[in-house]
Amino acid sequence: MPRLMILIAFLAIVGLPGLAASQNPLASARSIPRMAEGEEMKPPGSFYLGGHSGSRDFVPFAVHYYEAQVGSELSHTWTPWALRLSGGDSENLTRQWVDGRTCPALYGVLNEFSLLATPRFRAPSFHSLPPGAGGMGGPGFTIGGSTVAVWGYARQADGGATGLMITGVDGLLPKWVDYAERALEPCWTTEAPVFEPAG
């Protein structure tokens, strides 16, 4: 009996804090390096949504998605934007941005992002998509067989938030990454978008 009590006490001390941490979406995000990277780079007044990674012409890249509240407290809109980091190491990264105010395709990319997985990723709930937002359509397919990763915050079946990362070489994941890369290609710029946070 004393051994059973010691075991229960050990689990309460060691196991339960880990369980509590796993229920905290920020704690689970810290276990995914790309999510931690994206959170660290978000500007004041914005919220981190998630991202994806892959490679193009043997150059690795990671894309992070954000939303910012623009306007006054009484009259504001949520505007999406994205940051792409490409290159082999942290000292030689190329940084490029997409601003949802000038690139309606970003709305379509994030709308499809929110439909990717169960549990589903958290993304802005747009009342309507602007003209030019687009969508994926059609069945999934393989893009060259390279592994892609997609990550973000998600909702569990009971509504609780959690960090989620999924990887794949075929099906909807690489199809969405390919769609996002093609849809946003004309929008990337080296000038970071400037947002006036709602106040």
C-alpha positions in Angstrom: 0.0 0.0 0.0 2.7 2.6 0.8 4.3 1.8 -2.6 1.0 2.6 -4.3 0.7 5.9 -2.4 4.3 6.8 -3.3 3.5 6.0 -7.0 0.4 8.2 -6.9 2.3 11.1 -5.3 5.1 10.7 -7.9 2.6 10.9 -10.8 0.9 13.9 -9.2 4.2 15.7 -8.9 5.8 14.7 -12.2 2.9 13.8 -14.5 0.3 16.4 -13.8 2.4 19.5 -14.4 3.2 18.0 -17.8 -0.5 17.3 -18.4 -1.4 20.9 -17.5 1.4 22.2 -19.8 0.1 20.1 -22.7 -3.4 21.7 -22.3 -1.8 25.2 -22.6 -1.7 26.1 -26.3 1.3 28.4 -25.7 3.2 25.6 -23.9 2.5 23.2 -26.7 3.5 25.8 -29.2 6.9 26.1 -27.6 7.5 22.4 -28.3 7.2 23.2 -32.0 10.3 25.4 -32.9 8.7 27.0 -36.0 5.7 28.1 -33.9 8.0 29.6 -31.3 9.9 31.3 -34.1 6.7 32.8 -35.5 5.4 33.9 -32.1 8.7 35.7 -31.4 8.6 37.7 -34.7 5.0 38.9 -34.4 4.7 42.7 -34.2 2.8 44.4 -31.4 -1.0 44.2 -31.8 -0.9 41.2 -34.1 -1.8 37.5 -33.5 0.1 34.5 -34.7 -1.9 32.0 -36.7 0.6 29.3 -37.9 2.6 28.5 -41.0 4.1 26.0 -43.3 7.5 25.0 -44.6 9.0 23.2 -47.6 11.8 23.8 -50.1 12.0 25.3 -53.6 15.0 24.6 -55.8 16.7 23.0 -52.8 16.3 26.2 -50.7 14.3 25.7 -47.5 11.6 28.2 -46.6 9.1 28.8 -43.8 6.0 31.0 -44.0 4.4 32.5 -41.0 0.8 33.8 -40.9 -0.5 36.7 -38.7 -3.6 38.8 -38.3 -3.7 42.4 -37.1 -6.6 44.5 -35.9 -6.7 47.7 -38.0 -8.8 50.8 -37.3 -10.5 52.1 -34.2 -12.1 50.0 -31.4 -15.5 50.9 -32.7 -14.7 50.3 -36.4 -12.0 47.8 -37.0 -11.1 45.0 -39.4 -8.9 41.9 -39.0 -6.3 42.0 -41.7 -4.1 39.0 -42.5 -0.4 39.2 -43.5 2.4 36.7 -44.0 6.2 36.6 -43.6 8.4 34.2 -45.6 11.9 33.3 -44.5 14.0 31.5 -47.0 17.7 30.4 -47.0 20.0 27.9 -45.4 20.9 29.6 -42.1 19.7 32.3 -39.8 22.4 34.9 -40.8 21.5 34.7 -44.6 17.7 34.6 -44.5 15.7 36.4 -47.1 12.6 38.1 -45.5 9.5 38.8 -47.6 6.0 39.9 -46.6 2.5 39.8 -48.0 -0.1 42.3 -46.9 -3.8 41.2 -47.0 -4.8 44.7 -47.8 -3.1 44.5 -51.2 -3.2 40.7 -51.8 -6.7 39.2 -51.7 -5.2 35.8 -52.4 -4.0 35.7 -48.8 -7.6 35.5 -47.6 -8.2 32.4 -49.8 -5.0 30.8 -48.6 -6.0 31.2 -44.9 -9.6 30.2 -45.6 -8.3 26.9 -47.0 -5.8 26.6 -44.1 -8.7 26.6 -41.6 -10.3 23.6 -43.5 -7.1 21.4 -43.6 -7.3 19.2 -40.6 -9.4 17.8 -37.8 -8.9 19.3 -35.3 -9.1 22.3 -37.5 -6.5 25.1 -37.5 -7.5 28.4 -36.1 -7.6 31.1 -38.8 -9.6 34.4 -39.1 -13.4 33.9 -39.6 -14.0 36.0 -42.6 -17.6 37.1 -43.1 -17.0 37.0 -46.8 -14.0 36.6 -49.0 -12.9 39.5 -51.2 -12.8 39.1 -55.0 -9.6 37.3 -56.0 -9.4 35.3 -52.8 -9.5 32.0 -54.8 -9.4 28.4 -53.4 -7.8 25.1 -54.0 -10.5 22.9 -55.5 -10.0 19.3 -56.7 -8.5 16.3 -55.0 -5.1 16.1 -53.4 -1.9 15.2 -55.2 1.8 14.7 -54.6 4.2 17.5 -55.3 7.6 15.9 -56.0 7.4 13.7 -53.0 9.2 16.1 -50.6 7.9 16.4 -47.0 6.1 19.5 -46.1 5.0 20.7 -42.6 2.0 22.8 -41.6 1.5 24.1 -38.1 -0.8 26.4 -36.1 -3.3 26.6 -33.3 -6.2 24.2 -33.4 -9.3 23.3 -31.5 -9.8 20.0 -29.9 -13.1 18.1 -30.0 -14.1 19.7 -26.6 -13.2 23.2 -27.9 -9.9 23.5 -26.0 -7.0 25.1 -27.8 -3.8 23.3 -28.6 -0.7 23.6 -30.8 -0.7 21.3 -33.8 1.9 20.3 -36.4 1.2 17.9 -39.2 3.5 16.7 -42.0 3.0 14.8 -45.2 4.3 14.0 -48.7 1.0 13.7 -50.5 -2.7 14.6 -50.3 -4.1 17.8 -48.9 -1.0 19.1 -47.1 1.4 19.4 -50.0 -1.5 20.5 -52.2 -2.2 23.4 -49.8 1.4 24.3 -49.5 1.7 24.3 -53.3 -1.5 26.4 -53.6 -0.3 28.9 -51.0 3.1 29.3 -52.7 1.5 29.8 -56.1 -1.3 32.1 -54.9 1.0 34.4 -52.9 4.0 34.4 -55.3 3.0 37.8 -57.0 2.4 39.4 -53.6 5.7 39.0 -51.8 7.6 42.2 -51.2 10.7 43.1 -49.2 8.8 45.9 -47.5 7.2 45.0 -44.2 3.5 46.0 -44.0 2.8 48.8 -41.5 -0.3 48.4 -39.3 -1.8 51.0 -37.0 -3.2 48.8 -34.2 -6.8 49.6 -33.4 -7.1 51.9 -30.5 
